[in-house]
Amino acid sequence: MKWEDLKVLIDSEALFTSIPRQTLERLGLKPVSRQRFRAYSGEIIERDIGGAVIEYENRRVIAPVVFGEPTDLPVLGVTT
């Protein structure tokens, strides 16, 4: 299993974790679906979704992840 350390914002209002697409692809992860979201600006956006093993504070979970675009802020959402 490949791992990569990331700095992300912990956001209690974000449902999903968003990780840059480049990072997820480098780890060999692929999207399984596409979903619409409301961005912080209020704009409706579409992003690819996949799954990843995420470790935070010595806790590992399998969580849905958003394949973030270059303009998206990396965040740790509440489902993680």
Backbone as a printed PyTorch tensor [residue, N CA C, xyz], in Angstrom:
tensor([[[  0.8490,  -1.1730,   0.0000],
         [  0.0000,   0.0000,   0.0000],
         [  0.8980,   1.2410,   0.0000]],

        [[  0.5860,   2.2020,  -0.8440],
         [  1.3480,   3.4500,  -0.9030],
         [  0.7560,   4.4650,   0.0630]],

        [[  1.6320,   5.2880,   0.6530],
         [  1.2060,   6.3380,   1.5810],
         [  1.8260,   7.6640,   1.1770]],

        [[  1.1630,   8.7370,   1.5260],
         [  1.7160,  10.0710,   1.3160],
         [  1.1990,  10.9900,   2.4180]],

        [[  2.1010,  11.7540,   3.0310],
         [  1.6980,  12.7200,   4.0540],
         [  1.1670,  13.9770,   3.3770]],

        [[  0.0630,  14.4980,   3.9100],
         [ -0.5520,  15.7070,   3.3620],
         [ -0.9100,  16.6710,   4.4710]],

        [[ -0.8860,  17.9380,   4.1570],
         [ -1.4240,  18.9530,   5.0610],
         [ -2.8000,  19.3180,   4.5350]],

        [[ -3.8060,  19.1690,   5.4000],
         [ -5.1840,  19.4740,   5.0140],
         [ -5.8450,  20.3030,   6.1080]],

        [[ -6.8740,  21.0090,   5.7350],
         [ -7.6830,  21.7590,   6.6830],
         [ -8.7230,  20.8060,   7.2630]],

        [[ -8.8850,  20.7780,   8.5700],
         [ -9.9450,  19.9830,   9.1900],
         [-11.1950,  20.8460,   9.1780]],

        [[-12.2170,  20.3660,   8.4640],
         [-13.4200,  21.1720,   8.2390],
         [-14.6540,  20.4070,   8.7040]],

        [[-15.2240,  20.8090,   9.8260],
         [-16.3980,  20.1190,  10.3770],
         [-17.6560,  20.3650,   9.5550]],

        [[-17.6000,  21.2580,   8.5740],
         [-18.7600,  21.4920,   7.7050],
         [-18.6460,  20.7520,   6.3780]],

        [[-17.4760,  20.1840,   6.0950],
         [-17.2830,  19.4250,   4.8520],
         [-17.6880,  17.9770,   5.1040]],

        [[-18.5520,  17.4530,   4.2630],
         [-18.9830,  16.0690,   4.4230],
         [-17.8560,  15.1050,   4.0430]],

        [[-17.2160,  15.3480,   2.8970],
         [-16.1770,  14.4520,   2.4020],
         [-14.7930,  15.0620,   2.5400]],

        [[-13.8060,  14.2000,   2.5190],
         [-12.4150,  14.6260,   2.4560],
         [-12.0730,  14.9010,   1.0010]],

        [[-11.3770,  15.9890,   0.7570],
         [-10.9450,  16.3520,  -0.5940],
         [ -9.4240,  16.3310,  -0.6390]],

        [[ -8.9070,  15.5540,  -1.5750],
         [ -7.4640,  15.4100,  -1.7520],
         [ -7.1580,  15.7320,  -3.2130]],

        [[ -6.0570,  16.4260,  -3.4740],
         [ -5.7420,  16.7580,  -4.8650],
         [ -5.7170,  15.5180,  -5.7690]],

        [[ -6.3410,  15.6520,  -6.9170],
         [ -6.4000,  14.5640,  -7.9030],
         [ -5.0010,  13.9990,  -8.1840]],

        [[ -4.0240,  14.8810,  -8.3670],
         [ -2.6450,  14.4530,  -8.6460],
         [ -2.1420,  13.4720,  -7.5950]],

        [[ -2.4150,  13.7770,  -6.3410],
         [ -1.9600,  12.9280,  -5.2350],
         [ -2.6460,  11.5700,  -5.2870]],

        [[ -3.9640,  11.5750,  -5.4630],
         [ -4.7140,  10.3180,  -5.5010],
         [ -4.2660,   9.4540,  -6.6750]],

        [[ -4.0500,  10.0780,  -7.8360],
         [ -3.6080,   9.3180,  -9.0020],
         [ -2.1940,   8.7780,  -8.8000]],

        [[ -1.3250,   9.5500,  -8.1670],
         [  0.0380,   9.0980,  -7.8810],
         [  0.0110,   7.8570,  -6.9730]],

        [[ -0.9990,   7.7930,  -6.0990],
         [ -1.1540,   6.6500,  -5.1950],
         [ -1.8560,   5.4690,  -5.8690]],

        [[ -2.2450,   5.6490,  -7.1300],
         [ -2.8840,   4.5720,  -7.8780],
         [ -4.3840,   4.4810,  -7.6910]],

        [[ -5.0010,   5.4940,  -7.0880],
         [ -6.4490,   5.4710,  -6.8620],
         [ -7.1920,   5.9970,  -8.0820]],

        [[ -8.3670,   5.4270,  -8.3110],
         [ -9.1910,   5.8240,  -9.4520],
         [-10.5920,   6.1850,  -8.9670]],

        [[-11.2220,   7.1530,  -9.6310],
         [-12.5930,   7.5040,  -9.2450],
         [-13.5670,   6.3880,  -9.6040]],

        [[-14.6460,   6.2900,  -8.8250],
         [-15.6860,   5.2950,  -9.1020],
         [-17.0100,   5.9430,  -9.4760]],

        [[-17.1560,   7.2350,  -9.2080],
         [-18.3860,   7.9420,  -9.5760],
         [-18.1050,   9.4410,  -9.6290]],

        [[-19.1260,  10.1830,  -9.9930],
         [-19.0320,  11.6430, -10.0610],
         [-20.2320,  12.2010,  -9.3050]],

        [[-20.0280,  13.2900,  -8.5790],
         [-21.0920,  13.8350,  -7.7360],
         [-21.0630,  15.3550,  -7.7650]],

        [[-22.2180,  15.9450,  -7.5280],
         [-22.3180,  17.4040,  -7.4280],
         [-22.1910,  17.8290,  -5.9750]],

        [[-21.5450,  18.9820,  -5.7840],
         [-21.3410,  19.5480,  -4.4560],
         [-21.6060,  21.0360,  -4.5030]],

        [[-21.8990,  21.5890,  -3.3460],
         [-21.9670,  23.0470,  -3.2260],
         [-20.6260,  23.5100,  -2.6620]],

        [[-19.9370,  24.3520,  -3.4240],
         [-18.6330,  24.8740,  -3.0040],
         [-18.8300,  25.9300,  -1.9200]],

        [[-17.7220,  26.3080,  -1.2730],
         [-17.7830,  27.3450,  -0.2380],
         [-18.3920,  28.6310,  -0.7800]],

        [[-18.1740,  28.8880,  -2.0650],
         [-18.6900,  30.1060,  -2.7050],
         [-20.1920,  30.0280,  -2.9590]],

        [[-20.7750,  28.8240,  -2.8050],
         [-22.1870,  28.6300,  -3.0940],
         [-22.4170,  28.0510,  -4.4810]],

        [[-21.3800,  28.0400,  -5.2960],
         [-21.4510,  27.5070,  -6.6530],
         [-21.6140,  25.9860,  -6.6100]],

        [[-22.3880,  25.4270,  -7.5470],
         [-22.5220,  23.9750,  -7.6670],
         [-21.3990,  23.4820,  -8.5850]],

        [[-20.6290,  22.5060,  -8.0910],
         [-19.5100,  21.9510,  -8.8490],
         [-19.6580,  20.4380,  -8.9320]],

        [[-19.0100,  19.8180,  -9.8940],
         [-18.9810,  18.3590, -10.0070],
         [-17.5540,  17.8820,  -9.8070]],

        [[-17.4090,  16.8070,  -9.0480],
         [-16.0940,  16.2370,  -8.7970],
         [-16.1890,  14.7100,  -8.8100]],

        [[-15.0810,  14.0750,  -9.1600],
         [-14.9930,  12.6200,  -9.0960],
         [-14.8440,  12.1870,  -7.6440]],

        [[-15.3480,  10.9750,  -7.3440],
         [-15.3140,  10.4070,  -5.9950],
         [-14.6680,   9.0220,  -6.0680]],

        [[-13.8950,   8.7030,  -5.0530],
         [-13.3080,   7.3740,  -4.9280],
         [-13.2150,   7.0130,  -3.4580]],

        [[-12.4320,   6.0230,  -3.1590],
         [-12.2410,   5.6140,  -1.7710],
         [-10.7620,   5.5060,  -1.4580]],

        [[-10.4010,   5.7700,  -0.2080],
         [ -8.9960,   5.7140,   0.2010],
         [ -8.8940,   5.3220,   1.6670]],

        [[ -7.7730,   4.7160,   2.0160],
         [ -7.4560,   4.4830,   3.4220],
         [ -6.7720,   5.7500,   3.9130]],

        [[ -7.3200,   6.3450,   4.9650],
         [ -6.7870,   7.5950,   5.5060],
         [ -6.3980,   7.3610,   6.9580]],

        [[ -5.2180,   7.8440,   7.3190],
         [ -4.7610,   7.7340,   8.7010],
         [ -4.6180,   9.1290,   9.2780]],

        [[ -5.2190,   9.3220,  10.4560],
         [ -5.1390,  10.6010,  11.1600],
         [ -5.0840,  10.3040,  12.6510]],

        [[ -4.0930,  10.8380,  13.3220],
         [ -3.9060,  10.6220,  14.7630],
         [ -3.9700,   9.1410,  15.1340]],

        [[ -3.1840,   8.3300,  14.4270],
         [ -3.0740,   6.8880,  14.6830],
         [ -4.3760,   6.1190,  14.4850]],

        [[ -5.2930,   6.6600,  13.7210],
         [ -6.5560,   5.9830,  13.4280],
         [ -6.6660,   5.8310,  11.9180]],

        [[ -6.9370,   4.6260,  11.4570],
         [ -7.1010,   4.3820,  10.0190],
         [ -8.5510,   4.0840,   9.7030]],

        [[ -9.0190,   4.6830,   8.6030],
         [-10.3800,   4.4310,   8.1320],
         [-10.3640,   4.3370,   6.6140]],

        [[-11.3480,   3.6460,   6.0790],
         [-11.5950,   3.6840,   4.6410],
         [-12.6970,   4.7100,   4.4580]],

        [[-12.4170,   5.7230,   3.6520],
         [-13.3580,   6.8370,   3.5300],
         [-13.5380,   7.2490,   2.0740]],

        [[-14.7170,   7.8040,   1.7640],
         [-14.8860,   8.3910,   0.4340],
         [-14.0090,   9.6350,   0.3270]],

        [[-13.4220,   9.8370,  -0.8430],
         [-12.6000,  11.0250,  -1.0650],
         [-12.9980,  11.6930,  -2.3730]],

        [[-12.9370,  13.0120,  -2.3600],
         [-13.1850,  13.8110,  -3.5540],
         [-11.8500,  14.0080,  -4.2570]],

        [[-11.8340,  13.7970,  -5.5600],
         [-10.6500,  14.0590,  -6.3700],
         [-10.6160,  15.5590,  -6.6370]],

        [[ -9.8700,  16.2740,  -5.8010],
         [ -9.8410,  17.7270,  -5.8620],
         [ -9.1200,  18.2610,  -7.0900]],

        [[ -9.6270,  19.3600,  -7.6030],
         [ -9.0090,  20.0640,  -8.7220],
         [ -7.9840,  21.0550,  -8.1710]],

        [[ -7.1100,  21.6030,  -9.0270],
         [ -6.0530,  22.5040,  -8.5430],
         [ -6.5510,  23.6910,  -7.7140]],

        [[ -7.7630,  24.1480,  -7.9640],
         [ -8.2940,  25.2920,  -7.2130],
         [ -8.9830,  24.8880,  -5.9110]],

        [[ -9.1390,  23.5810,  -5.6620],
         [ -9.8320,  23.0980,  -4.4620],
         [ -8.8780,  23.0220,  -3.2740]],

        [[ -9.3690,  23.4110,  -2.1250],
         [ -8.6020,  23.3370,  -0.8890],
         [ -8.6310,  21.9010,  -0.3570]],

        [[ -7.4870,  21.2930,  -0.0330],
         [ -7.4970,  19.9540,   0.5660],
         [ -8.1070,  20.0240,   1.9750]],

        [[ -9.1380,  19.2130,   2.2250],
         [ -9.8030,  19.2390,   3.5280],
         [-10.0480,  17.8240,   4.0340]],

        [[-10.0990,  17.7000,   5.3490],
         [-10.4950,  16.4690,   6.0130],
         [-11.9380,  16.6670,   6.4510]],

        [[-12.8520,  15.9130,   5.8500],
         [-14.2740,  16.0760,   6.1370],
         [-14.7600,  15.1910,   7.2700]],

        [[-16.0200,  15.3470,   7.6340],
         [-16.5700,  14.6410,   8.7980],
         [-16.7380,  13.1420,   8.5860]],

        [[-16.8130,  12.6580,   7.3400],
         [-16.9470,  11.2120,   7.1280],
         [-15.6270,  10.4870,   7.3190]],

        [[-14.5770,  11.2380,   7.5710],
         [-13.2640,  10.6420,   7.8220],
         [-13.0030,  10.7570,   9.2870]]])
